Amino acid sequence: MQIDIDAMREIAESMYVPHARRHFGSSGTEALRQLVTALRRIYRDLDPSLYTGTLMVVARPDGADTTSSLGTPIHNIGAGQPIQHQIAGNCAVNALPNGRLEIYNLLPDAIQLSHEAVVYAYSNRVERMFIGGEIFTIPNPSPAAMASIFARPTFSSLDAALARYATHVVNKTICFILAHHADGIWAEQNRLFLRAKPEEVMRRSLHQFLRDAFPDAEVRPEQIVDESHPVDIKVTWADTTHRAIIEIKWLGDSVDAAGKITTIYRDARANEGAKQLSDYLDADSATAPRLRTRGYLVVFDARRRGLTESQSTIDHEKGHYYRDRDINYDPDYHAKRLDFANPVRMFAEPQIS
């Protein structure tokens, strides 16, 4: 589903204009606009789908700071300065008319503060607006793909796209690029064995899918992270500092043109890919520290149980043996680092005889 994020922002802002005007007059309308502008700026650098804790953003109708309510700011971010790690965890942001952001490390009582300011709060994909003691939950038409209606969908929408690709494309090989009899990924029609070195075809298929899914993003195949680190696909979203790098690996048995098994890959291959991706992310953070990069390991899973070289058919038990068997990752990078997404395993079913 394509979402017009700019239209959603305008709708959200217009929904609360009458309330801001009723409680604070014309200056309340300006404070609301000021708050929305600050949110757009914050979410250009921060992806709300990865935000832990509660973020509160405040704009006062009189344009004053909130020292009396929040204490002393721990950071001040100028109008033209990037937001890096100053906003994190439980914190409040005072948005001033001159574009400056004051950061506080405590959360005030939102209802009480809303009698003197327009207040926005975000926590765990739930957004609320507090105006004059009233609480409004901001509707989100697609919470799975869009963590906040004030943020351009990036990592959360990529998560959803990869899940869709796994279930709608890879699972039954519903893709001409993957399934093409002459140069697809399968060595035979029952989808037991992969062709030798199928990575390029897998990359081409996923690249086309993501390019169609994200027309407003730059999706490039086989990109260089640094002079020694090529990555399969890179996705860069416009009007954000967010970028994803995708590493593709496959599991299963591959055969050459004569039907001889050439490679057998199991969990160890996926772990190699995880280590590669972790190294890519380290290299990327050193060369592009201003960008918020997240790594994705995509594993095409074509494992079959008990295959023999001359085999041409398989029963349901052996063909689907690995369908629900996850990969054991050691070390578990996605549990240890915030920039490493949960690996996406895509099981490709065989034809059952």
Stockholm file with secondary structure:
# STOCKHOLM 1.0

chainA/1-353         MQIDIDAMREIAESMYVPHARRHFGSSGTEALRQLVTALRRIYRDLDPSLYTGTLMVVARPDGADTTSSLGTPIHNIGAGQPIQHQIAGNCAVNALPNGRLEIYNLLPDAIQLSHEAVVYAYSNRVERMFIGGEIFTIPNPSPAAMASIFARPTFSSLDAALARYATHVVNKTICFILAHHADGIWAEQNRLFLRAKPEEVMRRSLHQFLRDAFPDAEVRPEQIVDESHPVDIKVTWADTTHRAIIEIKWLGDSVDAAGKITTIYRDARANEGAKQLSDYLDADSATAPRLRTRGYLVVFDARRRGLTESQSTIDHEKGHYYRDRDINYDPDYHAKRLDFANPVRMFAEPQIS
#=GR chainA/1-353 SS CCCCHHHHHHHHHHHHHHHHHHHHTHHHHHHHHHHHHHHHHHHHHCCGGGCCSEEEEEECTTCCCCHHHHCSCSEEECTTSCCSSSSCSSEEEEECTTSCEEEESSCCCHHHHTTTSEEEEEETTEEEEEETTEEEECCCSCTTTCSCTTSCCCHHHHHHHHHHHIIIIITTTCCHHHHCTTTSSBSSTTCCSEESSCHHHHHHHHHHHHHHHCTTEEEEEEEEEETTEEEEEEEEETTSSEEEEEEEEEEEEEECTTSCEEEEECHHHHHHHHHHHHHHHHHHHHHCTTSEEEEEEEEEEECCTTCCTTCCCCCHHHHTTTTTCCCCCSSCHHHHCTTBCCCEEEECCCCCC
#=GC SS_cons         CCCCHHHHHHHHHHHHHHHHHHHHTHHHHHHHHHHHHHHHHHHHHCCGGGCCSEEEEEECTTCCCCHHHHCSCSEEECTTSCCSSSSCSSEEEEECTTSCEEEESSCCCHHHHTTTSEEEEEETTEEEEEETTEEEECCCSCTTTCSCTTSCCCHHHHHHHHHHHIIIIITTTCCHHHHCTTTSSBSSTTCCSEESSCHHHHHHHHHHHHHHHCTTEEEEEEEEEETTEEEEEEEEETTSSEEEEEEEEEEEEEECTTSCEEEEECHHHHHHHHHHHHHHHHHHHHHCTTSEEEEEEEEEEECCTTCCTTCCCCCHHHHTTTTTCCCCCSSCHHHHCTTBCCCEEEECCCCCC
//
